[in-house]
Amino acid sequence: MHSIRVHAGQSNVIENVESSHSWNRGIWAQTSKLVVTGGSYHHNDADGIDLDSGSSHCTIHNISAYMNSRMGVFMEFTSGFNTIVGSKLFANHFNGVATGSSRWGPTFNVLIGNLFGPSDYPAGCPLSERPCPSFCPVPRGTCHYIDSSSYAARGFSISGSAGAIAVLNDLGGSTSGAGSGRVIDALIALNVNGSVNNSGLTRGAQANTSLFSWNPGA
């Protein structure tokens, strides 16, 4: 069960909502021109907010997304031309923000002026002892994104994307990924207080020569 579902239509606004302890996503969106501003999205058994296939020209502004079992914000498949600005996305089990899940789907998404980190989501218990209900954000037993997946909290990851822009973000001590899988035409610059991994391949199995990255101290 998702806390909030936005399907089709356009120009909807979700403002100052707390969406938490869902058995899946806090918001599951397949829409255009959605604005999510203010509020908090936490302790959901998937993403805080999922901009799923076809989501475009959406803006996520001034939210907090933390302690979710997958991503703080996930931009999947063909989601494009979305902006995440001025938000705090930290302590999620995977990334604060991630693009991808198809080979090279998300295009021209922008991350600007966000805080990514610290990435200190508890790792849970050893594989031999899973499932571990005590680490579930929902009170119903196992959490598949925690119990069957390795611990991988990070700031942002833009693998499997084209035209992504990530600038002026505070990485909050986290490691962020601008590579490690099919990145093309990315601008990753002026991010601070963490580290950015630019390794990996672009679409043609070449080095990330199309990626411009300059992050002093990161």
N, C-alpha and C positions, 0 to 999 in steps of 0.2 A: 504494500500500500504506500503510495506517495502522499506526502502532506498536501502538495499543491500541484495540479496538472494544468498546463496551458497548451492547448492544441489548436493549430490553425489560427485564423483571425490575425489581427495586428494591432499595434499601438496600445497594448494593455500596460497597466502600471501596478506594480506590487511595492508597497511602501511601508517601511517600519514593521515588518512581520518577523516574529520568531517562529521558525520552523525547525522542529527538533524531534528526535527519537522516533523518526519514521522507520518503517520496516524496509524502506528503499531510499528514494531521493527526497530531499527537502522540497525542491521544485524540479519538475520534469517538464521541460519546454520544447515544443516543436512549433515555432511560431516566428514572426518577424516583428521588429520594432518594439519588442518588450523592454520595459524599463523596470529594473529592480533596484530600489534605492533604500538605504537604511536597513535596519533589521539584522538579525543573526540567524545563521543556519548551522546547526551543530548536532553532533551525536545522532546522525542518520546512518543507516546501514548501507549506504552507497555514497552518493555525492551530496554535498550541500545544495548545489544547483547544477543541473545537467542541461546544457544547451545542445539538444540532440539534433538529429539529422534535419537539415533544412532550416535550422534557426539562423536568422541573419539580421544584421543591423540592430542587434540588441545591445543594451547598455546596462552594465552592472556597476553600481556606484555606491561607495561608502557603506559596504556591508562588512560583516564579520562571518567568516566560515571556518570552523575549527572542529576538531575531534570527530570528523566524519570518516567512515570506514573506507572510502575510496578517495575521491578528490574533493577539494573545497569547491572548485568550479571545473566542470568537464565540458569541453567543446568537441563534440563527436562528429564523425562522418563528414558531411558536407556543410557543417556550420561555418559561416563566414561573415566578415565585415562586422564582427562584434567587438565591443570595447569593455574592458574591465579597468576601472579607474578608482583610485583613492580608497581601496578596500584592504582589510586585514584578513589574510588567508594563511593560516598557520596551524601546525599541530594536527594535520590530517594524516591518515594512515599512508596514503600515497602522496601525490603532489598537491600543493596549494591550488595551482591551475595546470591543466594539461590539455593538449590538443591531440587528436589522433584517435585511432582504433580502426581506421581504414588506411589503405596504403599511402595515399596522400590526399586526404580529404579537406581538412579545414584550411581556409585561405583568408589572408588579410585580416587576421585578428590582432587586436592591439591590447597590450598590458602596460599601463602607465601609472606611475605614482602609487604603487601598492606596497604593502608590507608582506613579504613572504618569509615567515619564520617567527620564532624558532620552530624547527621541525622536530618536536620532541614527543610525538605520539607514542604511548607505551607499546613496546614490541609484542606484548602478550606473553604467552607461555611457549615452551618448546614444542616442536611438531609432534613429538611422541606423546604429549599430554593434551593435544587439542582434540575436541573443541574446548574453548575456555570461556564459558558464559560470563565470567566476572568481567571480561573485557568487552562485552557486547554493549553497544549503545542502546539496544532495544531489549526489553525484558522477555525474550521468548526463546532463549537457547542459543544456538550457534549463529555466528556471523560469518558468512562465507568469505567476505573480503578480508577479514582478519584471520580466520582460522585456517584457510587453505592457501593464503598468499604470503609471500615473504614481506618482511618489514622494509618499506622503501619510502619513508617520508622525505620529501624534497620541497624546494620552493616552487619553481615552474618547470615544465617540460614542453617543448614545442616540436618534438619529433613527429614525423609524418605530417608536415604542414608546409604551406607555401605562403610567402609574403608576410610572415608574422613580424610584429614589431613589439619589442619589450624594452622600454626606456624609463629611466628615472625611478626604478624600483629599489626599495630597501630589501635586500635579501634576508635580513634578520639572522645572519649566520648560517643560512641554509646553502646547500648545493643546488644549482639549477642547471637544467639541460637545454642547450641550444643546438644539440646534435644527436649523435647516437641513433640515427635513423631517418634518412630521407627528408632533409631540411633544404629548402631552396628559397633564395631571395629574402633572407631574414635580416632584420636590423636589430641587434642586441647591443645597446650602448648606454653608458652612464648609469649603470646599475652598481650599487655599492653594498658593502658589508656582507660579503659572502663569496661564493665562487661560482663561475659559469663554465660548464663543460661544453666546448665547441667541437669535440671530436665526433666522428661518425661520417655518414655518407649522405650525399644528395641523391636525387632521383636517378642519375646516371651512374651510380656506384662510384662517384668521384668524391674527392675531398670537398669540404664545405667552402669552396672558393667563392660561392655566391653570397656567403654570409659575412656581413660586416659586424665586427664585434670590438668594442673598446669600453672596458669597464674598469676604471682605475680602482685598484685595491680590491677587485673581485675576481 
